[in-house]
Structures are given as C-alpha cells and as structure tokens.
C-alpha cells in the first residue's frame, strides 16, 4: 500500500509543478536550435537555460519582463503578458566563429564542422540601422573586394575571380534562398537587394560548393527573413548628399501561414554631378506549413530604379575635382531606368531519411540606358527550376541536384533615340540555356567528416542579328568538376582541407572575334583549388579564429578586349596563379555584467600573378593580376553597454594594379568609421536611434577602377571611381 501511494505521488507532483509553471525556450534565430547556459534576468532573479534552452517560470509572476543577455548574442528584452509557453529567438553576433550556424532549407551545421572556406554575415541588426549598402558588408569579408561606382554599378570579386569584368559582377553565382539570381551568362546585380529583408549572408569562396555550383569565384547566398520579432518595423534614415531611405516591414503568423512584407525607398542627390538615384523595392514572402513534413515558400522581389551615371574619371579630375562627372555622360544626362523582378515557388519535404526542395522561378529585367555613344534598350525574361535531394543513410549522406535555366534576352542600340532622326544601330535576340547537375557523398566518422562531390555544367547560346539576318551559336562540352574535402574536429579546433575543380563560362561577347563572328576556339576558364584551414576558439571563448591558405591555378584565362565604346571581343590569353592567405581573429577584450567590449579582425593577403599571359603579342607573364589589391584588412571594436551599442572600424586596402603591364597602381588607403545606437522601450514600442560618421578623416580614395582603360578622341583614359568623402547618417527605427 505504501509503495502504491509513493508511486502516485511521484507521478502527480511533477505534473502539478509543471502545470503551475510556464516554459520559456531560448533558440538561435537562424536554425531554431536551443541555446543552453544562457542568462535570463527577471528583476533581481537570474536563471540559466538548460541544455534544451529551457527555463521554467511560475505562473503567478506574470506579467513580467525578461532580459536575455549573453556576449555571443544580441541582448533582448521581452514583455510577457500572458502565462503561456513561449519561444524566444536570439540573433548571433558572429563573434564565436565556430558557433556560427550555416543554415538553409536543405542543411544546418556549425561553421566548425564545415570543410570548405565559408564566411557568414549574420550580425545584420546593427548594419540595418544605417541601411548599410550590401556591397559594403561584403567588402569587410576575407577574400572579397568590391569595386564600387555607386548604388547601381558594382563589381564583386572573390579571390581575384571577376576582376576583369568591365562593369558588373561576373564569375560569381548568387542565390536568394534557393532561387538563382545570376543571369545565363553569369552576371549578377547583387546591389539591387537591401539588407532589411535578410537574416544571413553566406559566402562560399572558390569552387568549393557542389550544391551551389562549381564556379571558380564561388557563390553568395542571400537568406531572407521569414518573420520579425515584432509585427511592424518602420525605419527612416537620413544620410549625406540629401539621401533619404525609408522602409516598412510587416510580419504576421496566421495559423500555419507566415507572412513577411517589406517596402523600401531610397532617394539621393549623390555625391557627384549627374548622380541622382531613386529606387523602390518590394519584397514579399509567404511560408505555408502543409504538415510537419511539408512546407511551401513563395517569394517575390521587385526593384525599380532610376539612376543617372557620372561614370569614371581621369587622374586629373580624380585628384582635382572628384565630385565631377565625366563630361560626355553629364552632357547627355546619361543614366539608366530599369525594373527587375524575381519570383520563386519552393516545395520543401523533410522526412526522417529523405529531404528535398524543388524550386521553380521566373525573372524579368527591363532597362533603358541613355549613353553618350548610343541609347540601349534591354529586355530579359528567364525561367527555370532547381531541385535538391538528400538521402540520410547514417553514417552516410547522399545528395544530388539539378538546375536548368532558360533566358530570352534582347537588346537594341539606337542613335538619336526619341528624335525625328533616330536610327537603329544593332538589334539582337539571344536565347541562352544553362544546365547544371551535381552529386555529393558525405561520410561522418567519430571526430571527422569527409565529402566527395562532382558537378557538371553545360551552356548553349543562340542569337540572331536581326538587321542583317545573321544567326550565331556557341555551346560548350559538358564540364565535370570534382571536389573532395575533409574536416577533423579537435574539440575546440577543427582542421579542414579540400581540393576542388571549377570553371567559368564565357559570356556572349567573349565568344566573338574582332570581326564579330563566333570564335570556335574560345574555351571556358577552368582551374583547380587547393586549400588548408584551421578554425577554433581559445579558453573561456574569449578568443576565436579562422586561418586558411589556398592556391588556385586558372588556365584558359578569358580576356575581354574593348574594340569600341560598347563592343568587346574575347581571347583565351593564358594562365593565372592565385595563392592567398585569409585570417579572422576575434577577441573578447572586456566583459562585466553591463559592459562587453570585443574586437573582430579580418586580414587577406594576395600573391596573384599572371603565370603565363600573352595578349596581342605582348608578354605579361609574372605581372600582378590586374584589378585586385595586394591585401585587404578590416577591424572593428564593438562596445555594448546596457542599451548602448558603439562601433569603430578601420579598413585598409592595398594598392591595385590598373593595367596588365603593371605600369599604373592605385594608392593604398585607410578608412575609419564610427557608429552608435541606443535602444529603449515605451510601452509596446521598441525604439532605436542610431548615428554615425564614415570616412572620419576625409580620405580621398578610389572605391573602384576600370582596368586597362583607354582614352578616346585624344582624351586621357578614365580609370577612377572616386569613393565618398566624409559622410554622416542618422536613423530612427520603431518596432511595434
């Protein structure tokens, strides 16, 4: 009898206790994984979450306000009015590198368990206060250098790849979640996207990702937000040069549907003459949970921009009058008026042994560009699908994927467009097809992880010159790119190594000879990448670091040579060598109950050269690779004191070769920025006021260059895009 009574008490007392308590679960925002041993404060009481991220709070204490504080995550205060179980999501600061989570619908893992060179930007909350330009965020990452001419003209390079593209980002593939953003010739306008819609940015450097393709430059994956901490966020930012940015975001969960909407408008007079910019962006996503194992994601993005173009400057104007525009562009009020849209529907399936997602996408682009030498009209419609599947056969994982895209692209150039004397110069229709397939095998061991993968790519271009009824075609053979990588975990440290093959296909211009006919001898660039890296943390998590050394050997270097104002031809001119070193070191300098001071430091050193490069009879072998700095570094100190946040940053860019002969170099330069923000609450409103100064010491520098620039009509060549002088911002953010 006593035993029965004891058993009844054992079963009922815990139930009674839990019935009187509410569970609060603390999760990482990126992948919803529980965060253990994190401090939760309530008045004079302090709790620490268990290994499942849980704490229990007595119902009688409600309503209450919790403060969740940990140097790894952004501090969060939350008011709980109703006594019901709740999940609280925290945003990682990116300080402890090994803890940073790489996440998608298809996989989720900590950076320490990764066996390729990947950088993550997930401390976006502070950047959003300024409405930070996405290109600026990328420029702070190891291995990346972005040439910037303004809001609408940028050229991103990763480990030297893409440095020879004249005006746009090329040889680097970009995605919005699972939707390819690059067009069918590999060009990407990643600057069209604002960081307000993003939770995380993932950068894979070199041809190291089977899932996202084997491009030599790597890839950039923008991961969009699905929900906000509050229902509505309103942001208003005023910057120098009469720049205004206003945005509103809305998030709501209705039963099994998550809605997220963002409207963003930027208007600026610009620093330079002929430099006005007017941009309207709309982003919407719907996530519908069909069941525990199946979800659907619908995303739509639209960007409408009207931007005047000041173009590049000669050395004389760059030094004496950097705010001026090139005379020819200012004289015709040259600029572009374009609209870009991206729509994607993804079906996600997640079962115990099999995970997959399938995306169908539609993209459109329309552009009217007034130029000194002609008027350009572009239209592009593209569609395709992408499917990835993974079989989980522990300790093995087997993944596969395929991607197909078709683009119908047309362009016309006109003389005296819009007048009685207008005449058409060129009229061309292009049909571009891209085929990609990959297979990947993963094997887990007790303390290590092995990956073998192979990707394939094939392109097919067909185009018609309608004025003279001439048709052309170009296609490549199927290119196979294998990779093997390995990660060995040593508790607080991991060593990774990989060997991978990659490629870069020519665009249509690069397939032509000097007479405008297809050159059948043009080949895609191909190369091998070899890499060794270390990632780890010191004692008590006060030190975090990543080191990687790599070597890329690229052959059949594609060189686009300018034959006129807007026409180019391509040649396979030789071979390049890309050895480099990348380091990231983060320190926790000081920590107390209310004050955290930390330092983050990135440094990259590049020894890139033309290994064998002969162009038009001139030998440039052993010269430095054009358009890439000798080194880049970015350091910042962050101070978190109660509800104040401050950051001072230092960026140093080495000199850049401007022509293949290495006769001209830019000057190395350093920039210092300072930013501060204050967060406070009034009833149900969260308010964030921020301000900052960029380029404090008003340094003159070139934020971008045109390599191998030529002067026309006896004028000096225009190599330089001037960077912004000292500039300011102030912002107000309201969350409801």
Helices and strands as residue ranges (DSSP letters): H 2-19, E 21-28, E 39-42, E 45-48, E 54-58, G 59-61, E 64-70, E 73-80, E 86-90, G 97-99, E 101-103, E 108-110, G 111-113, E 118-121, H 124-130, H 134-138, E 144-150, E 153-158, E 173-176, E 179-180, G 190-192, G 195-197, E 198-205, E 218-224, E 232-239, E 243-254, E 257-268, E 277-289, E 294-308, H 315-320, H 327-331, E 335-350, E 354-370, E 375-393, E 396-415, E 423-444, E 448-465, E 470-475, E 479-490, E 493-504, G 509-511, E 525-537, G 539-541, E 543-555, E 558-562, E 568-572, E 574-591, E 595-606, E 609-615, E 618-619, E 631-641, E 644-653, E 669-682, E 685-694, E 702-705, E 720-722, E 727-735
